[in-house]
Amino acid sequence: MRHHGLITILQPDIVDATLARYADALGDSAPVYRNHVLRGLNYQALLLGHEPPAESVLAWVVHDLGVWTAETFDYLDPSARLADDLTADFAATDLDAVHRMVLEHHKVRSHPDRLTDTFRRADLVDVSKGLIRHGITRDDVRGIVETFPYLGFHRWLAKGLSGYAAKHPAAPAPMLRW
């Protein structure tokens, strides 16, 4: 952990160690995805008011990974399944919580489970570039982005989503949940 202003920046070594296993699948996107994971984890910590549990760290590592491992933007189920073999590495004991965070992180409405809902809101903070902050300060967003820059994340996201939508016009955003 590093301190940046009033917030403590989380950067667990397990994130880099696990993402290294998927380096071939991630290719040039590896640093882009890594920074998204770490920004999200830090936003979730701020929303929770404390360091997230091991289940959250594992969920952040795998939450979008199916985009690369399954080569699709219909990636929630493949991403959730990746967690199954990683729980011991993360000392995560509640695999259902990990699956719930991954499967519901694009849920449009709030989720009754606090851990899942803070995960969902943290992802939205990052995807919206801090336009939607859910109570996180602009300074905290700025500090986290300075530590873990976007590196073209939003361009990559727009290109990937538009390409998927063009090929699948009947279901252009299969990852969204109500």
Secondary structure as GFF3:
##gff-version 3
##sequence-region A 1 178
A	DSSP	beta_strand	2	4	.	.	.	ID=ss1
A	DSSP	beta_strand	7	9	.	.	.	ID=ss2
A	DSSP	alpha_helix	13	21	.	.	.	ID=ss3
A	DSSP	alpha_helix	23	26	.	.	.	ID=ss4
A	DSSP	three_ten_helix	27	29	.	.	.	ID=ss5
A	DSSP	alpha_helix	30	48	.	.	.	ID=ss6
A	DSSP	alpha_helix	54	62	.	.	.	ID=ss7
A	DSSP	alpha_helix	66	69	.	.	.	ID=ss8
A	DSSP	alpha_helix	76	82	.	.	.	ID=ss9
A	DSSP	three_ten_helix	83	85	.	.	.	ID=ss10
A	DSSP	alpha_helix	87	90	.	.	.	ID=ss11
A	DSSP	alpha_helix	95	104	.	.	.	ID=ss12
A	DSSP	alpha_helix	114	127	.	.	.	ID=ss13
A	DSSP	alpha_helix	138	147	.	.	.	ID=ss14
A	DSSP	alpha_helix	153	167	.	.	.	ID=ss15
###
